[in-house]
């Protein structure tokens, strides 16, 4: 070993000196490259538009010039732009150009034409560049001033330095290994010879095909590993939070709580899961993200299960995030929830033949409850620019109320139900207040692009706001709200499906409980008792199936799991009675229980047992933002059996093309689809279900949340940079 060190130390010392010199050269060279790249980017950004800018400037068209400058700032590293006259006045500028900057900075001698003026901050750099513009006749019109984001230069410079250090470290390690190898050459040669004796000369030509097969297998395994690493999982979502949000917690605002504490008849406390697609989607996200879920505490044992501030850690036994409960009076719940939200906004947004009712007193309760939730958000945040997710139509006013208290917050509002067209939305007497409330958001999200378009149309018709069709955004009151489609989904792998018994066992248990023969055909529907779900149309389609296809009589039964919902509203009580009467009439007509109606709350394990047992699942919504029951059925069928019938009026129908897509109003078409599902071969079922499962596994709820949070993080990063720029300018102004 002393001999090895004697050879290695001089080499390592020489490499250390070389590393130090090279490190300094790499750093200075990379910095100069980056600065040159910035100068070229400034010139290229203006080159294509210089003629149009000169023409608009020459004719004094400020609006056209501002539009051209806005196009230039579409480059993600160009923050803002202005056209500055030679005397230092501003002729035109982009909407987000910081007011603290004057054109004299661009026309001053310190800029030197196209040379950038760089300001360094502790968190990065920004710079100004001024590029001259002249008329076709050569008369100087002024300069176009550009504000650039230099933070990427610091990041690239750091990355270059790390790469250089890593390379030189590898070289040093290689030198050490080389010298050590020389001392051990005889031992290495002995091992090679021994391996050849044992393996029988593996390099002979007859072994080449085997070696090629091994190489191909290794490449295939590596490719599969990379694919799995790209899949959206709770771990990847946590990594996104760590990378983009430094692991900070997320504040969630939703009316429904993910866990309800209810007293049971024996005096104990049960923990229930609400029958809510929103909760189904968001609860796995909160488990992955951590943070605070602010919700209405509606359970009979919620108060005693919470601390004095209404906080409780959930899920039970895991306790990965906090629920903050807000208590509402009976009058507040009646006005805010049952009144304005569900007798007004719900029928307004759904095309399901229910007349919306808007009352001034209900709106006042809605406004006050939104104010209370906004105040609670402010109590729970731990920084001045938090990430806040506001969920659904219960809180249309909350984004603006939160913005007034937390002007630097990044607020992402997701509207889980359809947004109506502008003409229908105009029915609401409080339409301007709702739109202004939502535009307090940084991003307004919907399930599909069509709902985004309807929202933009409503804003354009009822507010004094500028709709930016290119960026898909709304500029209102000096603030910009992006409008984006984020199709929601479910967790994958699905925890309820993973813990459920095998499909064959589920089927045997369900058929036995229902008193059906072992060879019976079983259909299932899972819904809240809501008039938008098309439950009456679904049962009528089953009736048509039995009328038109007699071979299914006494062999096919349809189970409807119907959780009671909003029974304080008359329209829902009427639906409850109508569904019961319809099921009884159909059963009497055919002389057996063709419709098995189960009107009670079912916990997720029970729901998944039915989904795994059924031959088909029929989702017949008359209008639905997405519908997650369809995706839950797909998640439940790891046996690749079963057929999904899906209404064309759901958001899910735009994704799940391998389902049997039907018009639920067309009973003949729906009954044909039921018959096709019941006679479909197992091979075709497997092909369709395999494609559906592949789609839902990829487009899962972690991807939905990851896309939203990544967009929010990028938006906040840009706002932070703009804020630092304005503060830096204010400091310079003060010193001057």
N, C-alpha and C positions, 0 to 999 in steps of 0.2 A: 504493500500500500504506500509506503514512503516514496517508492519509485514512481508510482502513478501520480502522486501529488507533485513531485519534482517536475514532471512533464506538464501537468495541468495548470499549475499556478502561473507561469509566464504567459500561457495562452489566455487564461482567464483575465489576467491583468491587462493584456493588450486589447482584449475584447471590451473590457470595461471602459478603457479610454476611447475606443472607437465608438462605443454606445453613447458616451457623453457628448462627443463632438457631433455624431449623427443626429442625436436627439434634438440638439439646438438647431441644426440645419433643417431637419424635417419640420420643426415647429415654425421657424421663420418662413420657410418656403411655402408650407401649406397655408399660412396666414395670408401671404401675398397672393397666392392662387385664389383664395376665397374673396379677397378684396377685388381682384381683377374680375372674378365672376359676378360680383355685385355691380361693378361698373358696366359690364357687358349686358347684364339683365336690365339695367336702367335704360340703356340705349335701345335694346331690342323691344322693350315694352312700348317705347314711343315710336319706333321706326315705322311700323305698319300703319299707325294712325296719324302720323305727322301731317300728311297732306289734308286729311279730313279735319284735323284740329285747326290747321292754318285757315282752311276755308270757313269753318264755323266762326273762328275768332275774327276773321276779316269782315264778316258780315254782321258781327255783333250778336250772334245767336247763343246766348248763355245756356239755355236749356239743352241744345244739341251738344255744346261743348262739355257740359256736365255729364251727359249720357256717355260721351266718348271716354271721359276720365273714369267713369264707373266701370266701363268695359276693361280699361287698363288695370284697374285694381282687382279684377277677377283672379289675377295671379295671387296665390295664397301668401306670398312673401312681400307683396306690396299692399300696405295697409290703407293708404289714402293718397289723393292727388289733388293738385290745385293748379289753375292757370293764373300766372302772376304777371301783371303789366310791368313795364320797365320802371315805373315810379313806385313800385312796391305795393300797389293795391291789388286786391283779389278780384279777378274778372269772373272766375267760375271755380267750383270745387265740388268734391264728392260729398255725399251726405254725412259720412262718418269722419270727415276731416276734422281733427281736434281744433276747437276754437282758440286754444291758447297759442297756436302757431300763426304768425303773420307772414305775409308774402315777402316782407323785407328780408327775412332769413334766407329766402331763395335767391333774391336779387342782389344780396350783399356780396362783397368781394371775397368773403371767406369761403364761399362755395366754389368759386373758380370754375364756372361753367359746369362741366359734367363731373367734377370731382366731388365725392361725397363728404359730408361733414358728419363725423361719427361721434355719438354720445355713448359712453360706456357706463353701464349700471352694474350693480352687484349681481343682478340676475340675468344679465345679457346686454345686448347692444341694439340700438336702432340708428338709422342714419337718414340724412336728407340728401337728395341729389337734384340738381337743377339742370334741365336740358333746354337749350334755346330753341325757339320756334320763330320762323320768318315767313312772310307772305311770299307768294310765287314771284313777286317782283323783287324780292330781296330785302324788303323793309322788316326790321326787327319788331316782332309783335310782343315779345316777352319770353318768359321761360315757363316750362311745365315742371312744377316741384313734386317730387315723389318721396313718400315716407316708406321706408323699407324695414322689415323685421330682420335683425341681425342675429337673433338668438340661435339660429341654426348654424351660424359660423362658429360660435363658441362650442356648440355640441360637436360639430365635425372636427374642430381643432383638437378637442379632448379625445375624440375617437381616434384621430390620427396618431396622437401621442401614445395612447394606450397600445395601438397596433405596433408602433415602432418599438416600444418597450417590450411587448410580447415577442416580437421577432428577434430582437437582440438577446432576450432571455433564452429563447429557444436555441439560438446559435451558441450561447454559452453552455447551455446544457448539452447540446450536441458535441461540443468540443470536449467536455468533461467525459461524456460517455465514450467518445472515440479513444481518448487516451486510456481510459479504464479498459476498453476493449482490447487495446494492444497488449496490455499486461495479462489479459485473460484469453489470449488467442488460442493457446493450446487446448484449454478447457472447452472453448467453443467448438473447435474442430473435432474434439472427441465426441461432443454431443451430437454434432451433425452426422458423423459416421455411425454412431449408435442408432440414431433415428432411421438412417437408411437401411441398416441391418434389420431393424424391427419391422419396418413398413414395407420392405421389399422394393426399394427403388421407385418411389412414387412419381418420379418425373419421366418414367418411360412413356412412349407414345400411347400405349393402350390405356393409360390412366387419364389421358386428356379429356375424353368425354365426361367422365365422372367429375373431374375438377370443374369443367364448364357448367355442369348441372348444379354443383354446389355454389358457384359464383352467382348463377341466375337466382337460386333460392335465396341467397343472402340479399341480393338487390331487391327481390320481391318483399322480403320481410322488412327491409329498411323503408321501402315505399309505404307499406301498410302502417309502419310505426309513425312515419311522418303524417299520414292521413289522420290517424287517431289523435295526434298532437294538435291538429288543426280543428278538431271537432269542438263544439261549444259544450263545455261542462261546467259544473260549479267551480272547479279548480281554475279553469280558464277565466271565468268571470271574476273570480277573486284576483287573478293576476292582472286583468284589465284594470280593476280598481286600484291595485297597487301601482301599476305603471302610470296610469293617467290621473288618478286622484290621490296618490300617495296613501292609499288604504283608508281614507277618511270614511266616516259613516254616511249613509244616505238617509234623508228624511222622507218618509212616505206619508201621504195624506189620502185616506180613503174612508168612505162612510162605514163599510163593513169591517169588522175586526176578524183576524184570521182564526182566533180561538175564542169560543164563547163558554163562559162558566155558568152552568145552570144547576139549580137545586133539583135533586131527584126526590121522588115520593118518600124515600127512606131517610131523608134529612142529610144525605151526602151531597157532594158536588160532582157533576159530570162535566167533562170538557168535550164540546161539540165543534164540528167543522161546519160552517154555514154553507148552504147550497148556493154557491156563487161562482160563476166562471172567473170573475175578477180575482177572487181569493185563490182559486185553483192555480191561476197563472202567477200571481205575485208572491205567494207565500214561499215557494222554492227560491225565488230571487232574493228575498230578504234573508233566508237562511244562508245563502251564499255570500251576501253583501254585508250583513250586519247593519245596525242602525236603529232607527226608531220608526214604528208604524203608528201613526196617529189616527184614531178611529172612534166612532160612537160606541160607548159601552152599553150594550143592549141586553146582556145576560142577567138573569135573576140573581146570580151569585158573583157578578163581576166586581161589585164594590168590595165585598169581603175578600176577594182573591187578589186585590190590588193594594199597593201602598197608599199613603195619604194623598199622593199626587196623581193617583190613577195609573201608576206604572206597574207592569208585570213582565217578567222575563218568560219568553216562549221560544220554541215549543217545550212542553213539559218534558223534563229529563234531558233536554239538549240545551235550551236557554241560549240560543245563538243571537237573539235580538230582543228588543224591548217593544212592548205595546203600550202606548200612552192613551188611556181612555178618557173620553170627554162625556160628561153626563148631560143629557138633555131632558127638559121638562116634557110632560105629556103634550102641552100646547106647542112647544118648539118642534117636537117630533111630528106632530100632526101637520103643522104648517110647512115646515122645511122639507120633510121626507115624503109623507103621504100626499101633501098638498102640491106644492110648487114642483118638486122633483118628479113625482110619479103620476100625478094627475095632469101636470102641465108639460114638462119637458119630455118625459118618456113617450107619451102618445104623439107629441109634436115631431119627434125624431124618427118614429117608426111608422111605416105605412102599413097599418094594421087595423084601420077602420074604427078607431076610437077617437072621440072628440076631445082635444085638449082643453083643460079648464085652467084659467089663470085668474087668481084673486089677489088683490092688493095686500091683504093681510098675510096670505101665504108667502108672497114675495118678501115682505118685511121680515118674517121669521127666517126665510132663506138667507137674506142679507146678514142678519145678526149671527146666525150659526156659522156662515162663512167667515165672519169677522172673528168669532171665537176660535175657530180652527186656525186662522192666520196668526192670531196672537199666541196660540199654543206652539205653532211652528217656531216663532221667534224665541220662545222660552227654551226650546230643545236644541237650537243650533249652537255650535261652539266656534264659529268663525264668521267673518263678515261676508264671505262669498261662498256659502254652502251650496250643495247640490240638493234640490228639493223636487220630488216627484209628486205631482197632484193628479189624483185619479178620478176621472169620470164626471158625469153631468151634475153630481151633487155639489160641485165646487167650482162653478164657472166664474164666480166673483173672487175667489180666493187668490189667484195669481196676482191680480192688481193690488189687492190688499197687502199681500206679502211684499210685493215690490216697493210699496210705499215705505215699509219698515226696513227692508233689506235691499237697498237699491243695487247692490253688487251680487245678489244671489243669482245662481243659474237655476231657473225654474222650468221644469219640463212637465207640461200638462198633457195627459193622455186621455182622449175622449173615447170610451169603450163602446159606445153605441153609434149607430149611423148619424151623420150630419145631414139634415134635409136640404133640399135645394132652396135657393134664396126666396122664392115666392112663398113656399110653405113656412120657412123660418119667419117670414114677415108677419105671420099670425101672432107671434108672441109680442105683447105690449111692452116688454122689457128687453127687446132685442138689442138696442144700443148698449145697455148696461152689461148684458151678457158678453157681447163681443169685446167691449172695452176691458172687461174683467179678464177674459182669456188672453187678450193681447198684452197683458202684463207678463206673460210667459216669455221665456227665451226661445222655447220650441213648443209648438202645439202639434201633437201627434194624433193620427187616426189609423185605423186598420188598413184602409185601402186608399189609392190615389183618388178615386171618385169622391170620397168624403172630403179629402183635402180640397178638391176643386169646388165642391159645394160651399165649403167654409170661405174660400177666397171670394167666391161670387157673392156671398152674404156680406162680407166686409166691404166689398166694392160697392154694393148697392146701398148699405145703410150707414156707413161711417165716412167721415172725411179722412180718408187714409189712402196711401199709395200702395197698390198691389204690385209687387215686383214679380212678374211671371217668370223671368229668367232664373232668379235665385229661389223662387217659390217662397216668398216672404212677404210680410206686411210691415210697412213703415208707418207708424202712428205715434204722434206726440213726441217725435224725436227718438223713438225707440224702435228697434227692429225685432220682429218675432218670426222665426222660421216656421214653416209648415211642412211636415214630413209624414209619409206613410211608414208605419212600423207594424206589420202583421203579427199579432200576438200568437203565442203557442203554449205548449205545456212542457213540463220538465221531461227530460229524456237522459238516461233511462228513467222510467216512471216508477217511483217508489211504491205506489199502491199496486201496480202490476207485478212488480218484483216479489212482493210479499203475499200475493194472492195464491191460492192453491192452483194446481194444474188445470187447464181448461176442461179436461175430461171429468175431473172431480167436481169442478164448479157446475158443469152441466148436469151431472147425476144428482147433485144436491138440490139444484133449483127445480128440476123436473119432479123430484120426489116431493118437495115442499108444495109445489103447485098442484100436485095430484095428476100430472100428465104422464102419458106413456113414454117409455124409453126412446121410441122412434118418433116422438112428436117433433114438429118444426116450431121453432121459437123465435119471435121477433121482440125487440125491446126498444122503448123510448125512455129517455131520461131528461126531465125538464122540471123547472119550477112551473107551477100552474099560472101561466101568463098567456094573455091573448095574442102575443106576438109569436109564440112558439108553434102555432098551427096544430094544436093537439086535436081540435075538433076535425080539421081536415085530414089528419092522420088516421083517426078512427074511421072516418067515412071512406078513406082509401082501402082500409082493411075490409070494410063491408063490401066494397066493389070487387075486391079480390075474391071473396067467397061467393059472390053472385056470379061472376064471370068465369071462375075457375073452380067448379064444384069439387074437384079432386083434393082440394086443400081443406074442405070442411071436416071438422072434428079431428083434423090432424095438425092444423096450424093454430097457434094461439099467440096473441100479442100482449105483452106485459108493459104497462105504462107506469113507470115510477114517477109520481107527480108530487113534488114537495109543495105544500101550501105556501102561498106568497101573498103579502100585502092584503090580507083579508079585511083590513079596515076600509078598503076602497070597494065601493059597490060593484064596479065593473068586474073585479076579481071574484067577488062572491057569486055574481051571475055566471061567470065562467065555470066556477067550481060545480054549481048545480047543473049547468048544461052538459058538462063532460060526464057527470055521473048518469044523467038521464040518457045520454047518447050510448054509453057503454051498456046500460041495461037493455035498451031497445035492440041493439045489435045482438046481444046474447040471447034475448028472447026470440028473435027472428030465426036464428040458426039452431037453437035448442041446445047450446052448450056454451061454456065460457070462452068464447072467441077473444073477448077483451077482458084482461085481468087488470083492474085498476087498483093501484096501491098508493093511496093518498096520505103519505106521511114522510117525514124527513128520513133519508137514508144516509148513513155515514159512508165515506168513500170505499172502505173494504166491501160493503154490501153492494154498492153500485158496480164495482169492478167484477164482483162475482157474477152478476147478471150479464155484464158486457162480455165476459169470457165464455158464458154458457150459450149465448144467442147465436142463431143462424144469420140474423141480420139485425142491423140497427137503423132506424129511420129517424132522421133529423129533418123536420118539415117546417122549419121556421118561416113565417111570412115575411119577416124582415129582421136581419140580425147583423151586428157589426162583424163578428167572426164566427162564433159558436165553437166552444172547446169540447163539447160532448163528442163531436165527430172525431176529434183528434184523440180523445181519451179511449174511444172504441178501438182506434188503430193501435194505440199503445197497449191496450189489453190483449190484443190478438198476436202474441208471440208464436202461436201455433200456425199463423198465416191462414187462418180459416175465417169465415164470416164475410158478409157483404155490407157495405155502407151505402145507404140511400140518403142523398143529401139535397136539400132545397137549393135551387139556383139563386135564391135571394139571401144567402148567407155569404159573408166574406170568405169563409172557408172554401166555398165552391170555386173560387178563383185559383186556389192552390191544389185542391184534392181532386184532380181531373180523373183519377182512376176509380172514383166512386161513381155510383149510378146517379147522375144529376137529373132532378125532376122539378117540374112546376107543381107545388103542392095544391094549387087551386084546380089543376087538371086531374080529376080523380081517375079518369081512364088511363092517363099516362102513368100516374102513381101506382095504380093497381097492376099495370103491365110490368113496371119495374119491380114490384114486390114478387110477382110470379117469376120474373127472370132471376131474381136473387135466390128464390127457393129452389130453382132447378139448375142453378149454375154449377158447373163441374168443379170438383176440388182443385183441379189444375188451374183453372181460370181464377178461382178465388185466391189461390196462392200467388199467382202472378200479380194480380191487382193489389193484394195486401202487401206483398213484398215491396212494390213500388211506393205505396202509401207510407209504409213504415220507414223506408229510406228517406223520403221527403221530410216527414215529421221529425225524424231523428236529427236531421241536419238543421232544419228550421225550427229549433226548439226555443223554449222560453229564455234560455241563457243567451242565445244569440239575439233575441229580441231586446233583452235588457242590456246586453253588451253594446249593441249598435246605438241605443239611446244614450247610454252613459258615455260612450266614446264621443258621440256628437256633442254632448253637453260639455265634456272635458275640453274638447277642442275649442268650443265657443268661449268657455271660461278663460282658456289660455290666451285667446286673442283679446278678450276684455281686459285681462290683467296687464297685457303688454300695452294696450292703449292707456290704461290707468297709470302705469309707470311712466309712459311718455308724457302725459299731461302733468304729472307730479314733477318730472324732471324739468319740463319747460317752466313750470311755476317757480321752481327753485332758481333756475337760471335768470328768469325775469327779476326775482327778488334780489339776486346778487348784483345784476346790472343796475 
